[in-house]
């Protein structure tokens, strides 16, 4: 091989690199235009769903907080207080997660993300259903605390110590997803998979 062959190879490599760069620019431009079209089509529905979710979660927060406040004043049964506290905790966790995802951007029906891919967690129609139903996980967590204290720990619930039970139910609700995962692991360990 001589120098002219090397020069020709270098020129071919440069042309290939230039072609690759042009293709990358075209793909980026196509991707950006596709994202903009999706944004214009789906953003209004996503924003509407976001505000619906926020409204529903706010109603759950106000309702469960009111139940707790009235329950403390009127000595409502601890069963209802623990249920309301678990619901309140889980709803607050859902609200925080929903707000965080919305601040990260949007995810469209086809999985494309706006304004960019990272961070990965973005608000989407699929997640909105989970947020609406998330308070039910807290209700379950409050019941786990209520019945767990009585039957697993063999502690008699004392109405005068209701603040303690409300606190643990609230914590159970805040970490309802983790609590349910741990209970599932415990159940699997006890009876096997």
C-alpha positions in Angstrom: 0.0 0.0 0.0 1.2 3.4 -0.8 0.4 6.9 0.5 -2.3 7.5 -2.1 -4.2 4.5 -0.9 -4.1 5.8 2.7 -5.3 9.2 1.6 -8.2 7.6 -0.3 -9.1 5.5 2.7 -9.0 8.6 5.0 -11.2 10.5 2.5 -13.7 7.6 2.4 -13.7 7.5 6.3 -14.3 11.2 6.4 -17.2 10.9 3.9 -18.7 8.1 5.9 -18.4 10.1 9.1 -20.0 13.1 7.4 -22.9 10.8 6.2 -23.3 9.4 9.7 -23.5 12.9 11.2 -26.1 13.9 8.6 -28.2 10.8 9.3 -27.9 11.6 13.1 -29.1 15.2 12.5 -32.0 13.9 10.3 -33.0 11.4 13.0 -32.8 14.0 15.7 -34.9 16.4 13.7 -37.4 13.7 13.0 -37.6 12.6 16.6 -38.0 16.3 17.7 -40.8 16.9 15.2 -42.5 13.6 16.3 -42.3 14.6 19.9 -43.8 18.1 19.1 -46.7 16.5 17.3 -47.4 14.1 20.2 -47.1 17.0 22.6 -49.7 19.0 20.7 -52.1 16.0 20.5 -51.8 14.5 23.9 -50.7 17.4 26.3 -54.3 18.8 26.8 -55.6 15.3 27.8 -52.6 14.7 30.1 -53.0 18.1 31.8 -56.7 17.5 32.3 -56.0 14.1 33.8 -53.3 15.6 36.0 -55.8 18.2 37.4 -58.4 15.5 37.9 -55.9 13.3 39.8 -54.8 16.3 42.0 -58.5 17.1 42.7 -59.3 13.5 43.7 -56.3 13.2 45.9 -57.0 16.6 47.6 -60.6 15.3 48.3 -59.1 12.2 49.9 -56.7 14.2 52.0 -59.3 16.6 53.2 -61.8 13.8 53.9 -59.4 11.5 55.8 -57.9 14.5 57.7 -61.4 15.6 58.7 -62.3 12.0 59.8 -59.2 11.9 62.0 -59.8 15.4 63.4 -63.5 14.7 64.2 -62.6 11.2 65.4 -60.1 12.6 68.0 -62.7 15.1 69.2 -65.6 12.7 69.3 -63.8 9.5 70.2 -64.6 7.5 67.0 -63.6 3.9 67.1 -59.9 3.3 66.4 -60.7 1.1 63.5 -62.0 4.1 61.6 -59.1 6.3 62.8 -56.5 3.8 61.6 -58.2 3.4 58.3 -58.4 7.2 57.8 -54.8 7.7 58.8 -53.5 5.0 56.5 -55.6 6.6 53.7 -54.2 10.0 54.5 -50.6 8.8 54.5 -50.9 6.9 51.2 -52.8 9.8 49.5 -50.0 12.2 50.6 -47.4 9.8 49.1 -49.4 9.6 45.9 -49.7 13.4 45.7 -46.0 13.9 46.1 -45.2 11.2 43.5 -47.7 12.7 41.1 -46.3 16.2 41.4 -42.8 14.9 41.0 -43.6 13.0 37.9 -45.4 16.0 36.4 -42.5 18.2 37.1 -40.3 15.7 35.3 -42.4 15.9 32.2 -44.9 13.8 30.3 -45.0 10.3 28.9 -47.2 9.8 25.8 -49.4 6.7 25.0 -46.6 5.3 22.8 -44.0 5.6 25.5 -42.2 8.6 24.1 -41.2 11.1 26.8 -41.3 14.9 26.8 -39.2 17.1 27.1 -36.4 14.5 27.3 -36.0 10.9 28.3 -34.4 11.6 31.7 -35.5 11.4 34.4 -37.5 8.4 33.4 -40.4 8.9 35.8 -42.9 11.1 34.0 -46.7 11.7 34.4 -48.8 9.5 32.1 -52.4 8.3 31.7 -51.4 4.9 32.8 -50.0 6.2 36.1 -52.9 8.5 36.7 -55.2 5.5 37.4 -52.7 4.2 40.0 -52.7 7.5 41.7 -56.5 7.6 41.9 -56.5 4.1 43.5 -53.4 4.6 45.7 -55.5 5.7 48.7 -56.9 2.2 48.9 -53.4 0.9 49.6 -53.3 3.3 52.5 -56.7 2.0 53.7 -55.3 -1.5 53.6 -52.1 -0.3 55.5 -54.2 1.3 58.2 -56.1 -1.9 58.6 -52.8 -3.9 58.8 -51.6 -1.6 61.6 -55.0 -1.8 63.4 -55.3 -5.6 63.3 -51.5 -6.2 63.5 -51.2 -4.4 66.8 -54.1 -6.4 68.2 -53.5 -9.9 66.8 -49.9 -10.2 66.0 -48.4 -8.1 68.8 -51.1 -9.2 71.2 -51.6 -5.7 72.4 -55.0 -4.5 73.4 -55.9 -1.2 71.7 -56.5 1.5 74.2 -58.5 4.4 73.1 -56.4 6.8 75.2 -53.3 5.9 73.1 -55.1 6.6 69.8 -52.4 9.1 68.7 -49.8 6.3 68.6 -52.1 4.1 66.4 -52.9 7.0 64.2 -49.1 7.7 63.8 -48.3 4.1 62.8 -51.3 4.0 60.4 -50.1 7.2 58.8 -46.6 5.8 58.4 -48.0 2.6 57.1 -50.0 4.6 54.5 -47.0 6.7 53.5 -45.0 3.6 52.8 -48.0 1.4 51.7 -46.2 0.0 48.6 -43.2 -1.0 50.7 -45.4 -2.4 53.5 -47.4 -4.5 51.1 -44.2 -5.8 49.4 -42.7 -6.7 52.8 -45.9 -8.5 53.9 -45.9 -10.4 50.6 -42.3 -11.4 51.2 -43.2 -12.4 54.8 -46.1 -14.5 53.6 -44.0 -16.2 50.9 -41.4 -17.0 53.5 -44.0 -18.5 55.9 -45.7 -20.7 53.4 -43.2 -20.9 50.6 -43.7 -20.0 47.0 
